Amino acid sequence: MKILLLNPNTSEVLTTQLTEVAARYAAAGTEIIPATGAYGVPYIANRAEAVIGASAALDILAQQHEQVDGAILAAFGDPGLGAARELFDIPIVGLAEAGMLTACMLGKKFAIVTFSTALGAWYQECVEWNQLQDRCCAIRMLDQPFKSIGGVREEKEDLLAELALAAVQEDGADVIVLAGAPLSGLADRIRHRVPVPMIDCCAAAIKQIEGLVSLNLKAPETGTYRRPGAKDTRGLSAALAARIEHRS
């Protein structure tokens, strides 16, 4: 089984971090194929950056979808997930979707814990896109700068553990979702400090995509995720233009 681990931002250090976590949780025989956005920002924190990241993700999928069995859109907020499912026939899961839906299997209410207040509005809209407003009891965010995106999980480990504990004690969270690709791998480090299940979204995503690929489901021929009809394009990458124009 070949799984594309698609980081839609430009941070190679995050791609490496995500790949390490995915490989740790992947089943024997699963090959992780990492890819990083060719353009955009080091980490996605708002709506505008998410649109750019979604475009970068579609470009990568257009280039690689025929060589893999499934893909993970490895940014919390899942930029371009719906569009990717429209265009490509392989199963695709997002970090946010995987983390939140896994949390719903473990408790009635979950809380999102993340590393920056800049992410709040976009993450709230992601909850709403997944129609999980009634299941998400809080979004807890750190309100302070950090030194580097690749080191935020180590730098802010203690504060993030405190936020998670507060979400349990004050918000009634049954499950904690650690949100943001930079926090991949953190759950294993702090789970002993929090008395409820803690979801690593990258770990959840790799297990979910393995399951979907194993089910060998057909691509939809009707419904909202059927492939759109062919359309002329201008200025797109060769691979993405070929996919939209039905030349691939």
N, C-alpha and C positions, 0 to 999 in steps of 0.2 A: 504494500500500500504506500503510495507516494502522496504526501500532504504538503501543499504550498503554504508556508508561513509568511504571510504578506504584511510587512510593516509599511503602512502608507505614509509615514513621515521619513525624514532624511537621516535619522540618527542610526548609524551602524551599530553603536554600542547597545542600543535598545534591541536591535535585531538579534545581536549575539545573546543578550540576556534572555530574550523570549525563546530563542532556539534551545538554550540550555534547559530551561524549564520544560518546554515541550518534549524534549528528548528524555528527560527524567521520568515523565509520566506516560510516554507513548508505549504501546505494546511492542513486543518483539516483532520485528519484521516491518515496522512502520518507518519509512524514511522521511525525515523532515527536510524540506527544501526551502531555505530562507531567501527572502527577497526584500529589498528596501526601496522606498520611493525615490525616483530619480530627480524629483523636484519638490519644492514645498518648504516646510519648516521642520525644525528638529523635534518638536512635539506639538501635537494638535490640541488647542485649548479653547477654541471658539468656533462659531458657525462658519465664518469665512475660511478659516484654515481647514475645517472639515470638508468643505466643498473642494478645495485644492487637493486634499488628501484622497478624496473619493476619485478624482480624475486620475491621480497617480496610480491608485489601486486598479482602476479599470484598464489602464495601459499595461500593467504587469500581468493581469489576468488574461488579457488578449494575447500576450506573448507566450504564456505558459500553460494555459488551461488544458491544452491537448496532451501535455506531458505528465499531468498529475491526476489523481483520483478525487481529490477534494482540496478545499482551501480554507484557511483561517484568516479573516480580516483582523489583523492584530493591533487594533487601537480601540480603547474603550470609547464608546459613542458610535462605533460601527459605521464610519463614514462611507457611504455608497453601497451599503449592504443590499438594499432593495434593488438598486440598479444592477449590481453584480448578478443577482439571482435572475433578473430578467434576461441578461445577455448571455449567460454561460450555463451550460448543461450540468456541470458538476455540483455536488453539494458544497455550500459555502456557509460558514458560521462566523459570527463576530464575537469579540471578547465580551462586550457588554451583554449581549443576548445570552451567551453561554453562561456567564456568571450569574445573571439574574434568574434565568430559568432553573439553573441548578439550585439556587437558593430557595426558589419556590417549592422544590421537592423536599426541602429539609425543615421548613418552618412556615408559619403563617405570614410573618412580617420580616423583611430584611432591611438593613441599612447599608448605604454606600459610604465608604470611607476613602478619601482621596487626599492628594498632597497640595492642592492649590485652590483658592477660592475662584480663580479665573475659570475653572472647569464647571462651576455649579450650574449655570444656565443651560449649557449644552448637555450636561448629564441629565438634568431634569427633563429636557425634551426627549432624550433617549429613553428614559423611563416611560414617558407618555407614548412614544412611538411604539413601544412594546406593550402598551395598554396595561401597565403594571402599577399605576398610581395607587391603587388600593392595597398593594402588597409592599410598597416601599415606604417605610415609616420615617426615614431621614436621609439626608445627604450631608455628611460631616466632612468639613474641609479644613486643612491647615491654612492659617492666615499669616504666612511669613515667607521670606525668600529662601531659596536653596542655592547651593553652590553649583551643582551640575545636574543635568537631567539623568545622566547615567549613574549618579551616586545618591539620588534622593532617597532610595529605600534604606540605605545604610545611615545616611545623615539624619533622617527623620524617623528612624525605627521606633524609638521610645515614644515620641509624640503621636505617631500613628496608632501604636498599641493603646495609648491613653484615649484617643478618639474612639477607637473600636469599643473599648470598655464603657465609655460614656454612652455610646449608642445603645448598648445592652441595658445599662442601668437606668438611663433617663428617657430613651425613646422606645424601649420595649422590643428591641430587635431580637428575633430568634436566630438570625443568621447575619453574618457580616460579609459584604462583597468588597474586596480590596480593588479599587478601580484605578485604571491607568496602566498602560504597558510598563512604565517605570517601576511599578510595584510588583511585577511578576517575580515570584520567588520569595516574597516577604511572608506569606502566610505560614510557611514552614518554620520561619524564624520566630514568630510571635504567637503562634496558636496556643501555647501553654499559658499565656497571660490573659486569654479571653475565654469565658465559660460557655461559648456557643460555637457552632461550626463557622469556619472562616474560609471563604472561597477565593482561591487563586484562579483568576479568569482564564489565564493561559492554560492551566492544567485542565479546567473544565472544558475549554474549547477543544483540546486535543482528544479528550475522551468522547466528546459529542460528535466530532467529525469522523472519528474512527467508526462509531456506531452507524452514522448515516451512510458512509461508504459501504459498510458491511451489509446494509439492508438492500443495496443494489436497486434503488428506486428509479423509476423512469423520470425523465424530465417532463414538466407539464406541457401539454398541448393546448390547454385552455386555462382560463382563470387569470388572476392578476399578475402572475409571474411567468406566463407564457412568453416566449421570445417575441419581441416586437417585429413587425414586418420590415423588410429591407428599405433603406433610405439612403439617398446620396449624402456624402459628407465632404467637408472641406477643412484642411488644416490639421487633421488628426494624425496620430501615429499610424504607420502602415498597418500594423496588426489590429489596432482598434477600428480603423476604417474598414478593413476587410470583414471584421465581425459584424459591424452595423450594416454593412452593405450586403451581407449574406454571401460573401466570397470565401468564408471559412466557417 
